[in-house]
Amino acid sequence: MTTAARAAALQARAAKVAPAIALESRYGAHNYHPLPVVLNRGEGVFLFDEQGRRYLDMMSAYSAVSFGHSHPALVRALTEQAGRLAITSRAFHTDRLGPFLETLCRLTGMPRALPMNSGAEAVETAIKAARKWAYKVKRVPDGLAQILVAEGNFAGRTTTIVGFSSESQYRDGFGPFAPGFAHVPFGDAKALEAAITPHTAAFIVEPIQGEAGIVVPPAGYLKAVREICTRHNVLMICDEVQTGLGRTGRMLACDHEGVRPDGLTLGKALGGGLLPVSAFLAREDVMAQFTPGDHGSTFGGNPLAAAVGQAALELLEVEQLARRAHDQGEYLMAQLGKLNHRAVIDIRGKGLLVGVEIDPDFASARTVCEALMAEGVLSKDTHDTVVRLAPPLVIEREQIDFAVNGIDRVLRVLASKQTTSAEAATA
């Protein structure tokens, strides 16, 4: 049975016993392939299903739940603000937006911020800012601005963004796509410099590629990118929607090399795991390209989002979660290194953003994740080859041990089944 057929059969069986899964399947678009579990409660690093079974969350909603589920301080900020004022649009000033933007700029070292909702919106905002800067400041001829992106990038699902993806499935059937983008190999600074032309406006890059399989570039790469972009008057824009706000062991992943970008996108953890909050941050002359009427969002910067975002940033500082991600991440990597299993091709990452690459001849990463679910550990594969491990930053070492022991048991059981099947085939 193929992986797809096995997964479909698993979903079908789950639908028979889980009305919620059956309803999703009947009325929802089939654009996701979730694991067959129905969750209804979260607390800290744990999730609970309808039967009350507890699972360790080793994914934290693609890094959006960095503070753990239902953190009391964040829930309090949400409920108190919701009881006062939630949405006004940016047609008016509110008492929440200014303090949020001030805190955000202080912690990131960026002079100005433009709030949006989803990470994809933040990236779209960065694209607009880079193009207008190229025309108005760099004096690129109108309509010729080029933006360089890295192969293997993932920045969202809008038509513009999937248009510059190198993943064929993300593009299939959604064209025609916006022109003005070109790919360079990720981690190759020389290739970046060779691709730059007088019309190049910006280079948008993830400091660590998440959806591509937790791909970490060579040491010194970001520093080299910074030097190249400065020398050629090209904007360096770091997409830190997934890697930012403590996830990799520093406030920003680019901080590991002491690099300050010209533009920065944040999201996911900025909403405290409670609601979508994102932002594009940039240096003064880049952000100055936006004037009233150029860009906006009905919900971007709303009082509710600003209150939760500010509370999340304050919590990040008070609980020293970046430092915690560094320490716990080193422990996680060390424990994973002890697995010593033939199925594991590579273990890579930084802080609490780690990928375990599984030999496809042994098993798919999806199969490993399905088996982990039975062990009380929830995660998700990426590209069917890498098990993503990105737990809330508040995870304890004993919980890390629980997850690693679960992986160890799963790999041993799968290996045992393979041996049994092989012996039966030759009998």
Buried (B, 14 or more C-beta within 10 A) or exposed (E): EEBEEBBEEBBEEBBEEBEEBBEBBEEEEEEEEEBBBBBEEBEBBBBBBEEEEEBBBBBBBBBBBBBBBBBEBBBEBBEEBBEEBBEBEBEEEBEBBEEBBEBBBEBBEBEBBBBBBBBBBBBBBBBBBBBBBBBEBBEBEEEBBBBBBBBBBBBBBBEBBBBBBBBEEBBEEEEEBBEBBBBBEBBBBEBBBEBBEEBBBBBBBBBBBBBBBBBBBEEEBBBBBBBBBEEBEBBBBBBBBBBBBBBBBBBBBBBBBEBBBBBBBBBBBBBBBBBBBBBBBBBEEBBBBBEEEEBBBEBBBBBBBBBBBBBBBBBBBEBEBBBBBBBBBBBBBEBBEEBEBEBBBEBBBBBBBBBBBBEEEBBBBBBBBBBBBEBBBBBBBBEEBBBBBBBBBBBEEEBBEBBBBBBBBBBEEBBEEBEEEEEEEEE
